[in-house]
Amino acid sequence: MRRWCNRTAVYPDGKLYMNSLITKWCRRIVASLFFIGYFPVAPGTIGSALTVTAIWFLHGRYPAFFNPAQPLIFWIASLALIAVSIYLSNDAAGVFGRDDPPQIIIDECAGQCITFFLVPLSLHTLVLGFALFRFFDVVKPFPVYKLEDLEDGVGVTMDDVAAGVMSNLSIHAVIFIYHVIRAWLS
């Protein structure tokens, strides 16, 4: 026979089976991208840089995944990453001790992925996308800062998604202007 004490199973032999503790640690591990979020200096920047590196690597191995002519696969993967980020960011105060802790960097990955939606990937666009995303994520212009006020994990994730959308639009504008100027100079 067992009795429940604060979501922890206590068995007669005195052993504690802490399901909630295991769940918290699993959420900490994945939300911090295997403890990378615990890096003492700029964990969000490091998470974004690792995401850009992963995108570059995946683009080399699976170019069809990033093909702008077939955006559905990339879009579904990005939406799944956003959903996982929201789930893992829920009850951040209970898991990490604060509402929007810097250790959660899976939201940076979600926002950084949105940055490259329908963008032709090259070293230039990856560096530009990284710089723009970090700018919008740190400065948090309207409406990015307002999204932080949303409830729980949605607020933690959606400000980074909005920064990703603004970065994506900026990259598309830069590419368009580049092609216009190039055509004009030809």
C-alpha positions as CSV (number, residue, x, y, z in Angstrom):
1,M,0.0,0.0,0.0
2,R,1.2,3.5,-0.7
3,R,0.1,7.0,0.3
4,W,0.6,10.1,-1.8
5,C,2.3,13.1,-0.3
6,N,2.7,16.2,-2.5
7,R,2.6,14.2,-5.8
8,T,5.3,11.8,-4.4
9,A,4.6,8.2,-3.9
10,V,5.7,7.0,-0.4
11,Y,5.9,3.2,-0.1
12,P,5.9,1.3,3.3
13,D,9.6,0.4,2.9
14,G,10.4,4.2,3.0
15,K,11.4,4.6,-0.6
16,L,10.2,7.7,-2.4
17,Y,9.3,7.5,-6.1
18,M,9.2,11.1,-7.2
19,N,7.5,11.2,-10.5
20,S,7.2,14.9,-10.4
21,L,10.9,15.3,-9.7
22,I,11.8,13.2,-12.7
23,T,9.4,15.2,-14.8
24,K,10.9,18.4,-13.7
25,W,14.4,17.3,-14.5
26,C,13.4,16.0,-17.9
27,R,11.8,19.4,-18.6
28,R,14.9,21.2,-17.4
29,I,17.2,19.1,-19.5
30,V,15.2,19.6,-22.8
31,A,14.1,23.2,-22.2
32,S,17.8,24.1,-21.5
33,L,19.0,22.1,-24.5
34,F,20.9,19.6,-22.4
35,F,22.0,22.2,-19.8
36,I,23.4,24.7,-22.5
37,G,21.0,27.2,-21.1
38,Y,22.9,27.1,-17.8
39,F,25.9,28.7,-19.4
40,P,26.6,31.8,-17.3
41,V,27.1,34.3,-20.1
42,A,24.5,34.9,-22.9
43,P,22.7,31.5,-22.9
44,G,20.1,32.8,-25.4
45,T,22.8,33.9,-27.8
46,I,24.6,30.6,-27.5
47,G,21.2,28.7,-28.1
48,S,20.6,30.8,-31.2
49,A,24.1,30.2,-32.5
50,L,23.7,26.5,-32.0
51,T,20.4,26.6,-33.8
52,V,21.9,28.4,-36.7
53,T,24.7,25.9,-36.8
54,A,22.2,23.0,-36.7
55,I,20.2,24.6,-39.5
56,W,23.4,24.9,-41.6
57,F,24.3,21.3,-40.9
58,L,20.8,20.0,-41.7
59,H,20.6,22.1,-44.8
60,G,23.8,20.4,-46.0
61,R,22.5,16.9,-45.2
62,Y,18.8,17.4,-46.1
63,P,18.4,20.3,-48.5
64,A,14.8,19.3,-49.4
65,F,13.8,20.1,-45.9
66,F,14.7,23.8,-46.4
67,N,13.6,24.1,-50.0
68,P,11.5,27.3,-50.3
69,A,9.5,25.6,-53.1
70,Q,8.2,23.0,-50.5
71,P,7.6,25.0,-47.3
72,L,5.2,22.6,-45.6
73,I,7.8,20.3,-44.1
74,F,9.7,23.2,-42.6
75,W,6.6,24.9,-41.4
76,I,5.2,21.7,-39.7
77,A,8.6,21.2,-37.9
78,S,8.7,24.8,-36.8
79,L,5.1,24.6,-35.4
80,A,6.0,21.3,-33.6
81,L,9.1,23.0,-32.1
82,I,6.9,26.0,-30.9
83,A,4.4,23.6,-29.3
84,V,7.2,21.7,-27.5
85,S,8.7,25.0,-26.4
86,I,5.3,26.2,-25.0
87,Y,4.8,22.9,-23.2
88,L,8.3,22.8,-21.7
89,S,8.0,26.5,-20.7
90,N,4.8,26.0,-18.8
91,D,5.1,26.3,-15.1
92,A,8.6,27.8,-15.5
93,A,8.4,29.2,-12.0
94,G,7.8,25.8,-10.5
95,V,10.6,24.1,-12.6
96,F,13.2,26.9,-12.7
97,G,12.2,29.2,-9.9
98,R,11.2,32.2,-12.1
99,D,8.6,33.1,-14.7
100,D,10.9,33.6,-17.7
101,P,14.3,32.1,-16.7
102,P,17.3,32.5,-19.0
103,Q,18.0,28.8,-18.8
104,I,15.0,28.1,-21.1
105,I,16.6,28.4,-24.5
106,I,14.3,26.1,-26.5
107,D,12.2,29.2,-27.2
108,E,15.3,30.7,-28.9
109,C,15.5,27.7,-31.2
110,A,11.8,28.1,-32.1
111,G,12.2,31.8,-32.9
112,Q,15.5,31.2,-34.8
113,C,13.8,28.6,-37.0
114,I,11.0,31.0,-37.8
115,T,13.6,33.5,-38.9
116,F,14.7,31.2,-41.8
117,F,11.2,30.3,-43.1
118,L,11.3,30.6,-47.0
119,V,14.7,32.2,-46.9
120,P,17.3,30.8,-49.3
121,L,20.0,29.6,-47.0
122,S,23.6,30.7,-47.5
123,L,26.4,31.8,-45.1
124,H,25.3,35.4,-45.6
125,T,21.6,34.8,-44.8
126,L,22.4,32.7,-41.8
127,V,24.7,35.4,-40.3
128,L,22.1,38.1,-41.1
129,G,19.3,36.0,-39.7
130,F,21.2,35.3,-36.5
131,A,22.1,39.0,-36.0
132,L,18.6,40.2,-36.8
133,F,17.0,37.6,-34.5
134,R,19.3,38.5,-31.6
135,F,18.6,42.2,-32.2
136,F,14.8,41.8,-32.1
137,D,15.0,39.4,-29.2
138,V,17.1,41.7,-27.0
139,V,15.6,45.0,-28.0
140,K,12.0,43.6,-28.0
141,P,10.2,46.3,-30.0
142,F,6.4,46.4,-30.2
143,P,4.7,43.9,-30.4
144,V,7.5,41.6,-29.1
145,Y,7.6,42.9,-25.6
146,K,3.8,42.7,-25.2
147,L,3.8,39.0,-26.0
148,E,5.8,38.4,-22.8
149,D,2.7,39.2,-20.8
150,L,0.8,36.2,-22.2
151,E,0.1,33.4,-19.9
152,D,2.9,31.0,-18.8
153,G,4.7,29.1,-21.5
154,V,2.9,30.9,-24.3
155,G,4.4,34.2,-23.2
156,V,7.9,32.7,-22.8
157,T,7.8,31.3,-26.3
158,M,5.8,33.8,-28.3
159,D,8.0,36.8,-27.8
160,D,10.8,34.8,-29.4
161,V,8.5,33.6,-32.2
162,A,7.5,37.3,-32.8
163,A,11.2,38.2,-32.9
164,G,11.7,35.4,-35.5
165,V,8.8,36.7,-37.6
166,M,10.2,40.3,-37.6
167,S,13.7,38.9,-38.4
168,N,12.2,36.8,-41.3
169,L,10.4,39.8,-42.7
170,S,13.6,41.9,-42.4
171,I,15.7,39.2,-44.2
172,H,13.1,39.1,-47.0
173,A,13.2,42.9,-47.3
174,V,17.0,42.9,-47.4
175,I,17.1,40.2,-50.1
176,F,14.5,42.1,-52.1
177,I,16.4,45.4,-51.9
178,Y,19.6,43.6,-52.8
179,H,18.1,42.2,-56.0
180,V,16.6,45.6,-56.9
181,I,19.9,47.4,-56.5
182,R,21.8,44.7,-58.3
183,A,19.3,44.8,-61.2
184,W,19.5,48.6,-61.3
185,L,23.3,48.6,-61.4
186,S,23.4,46.0,-64.2
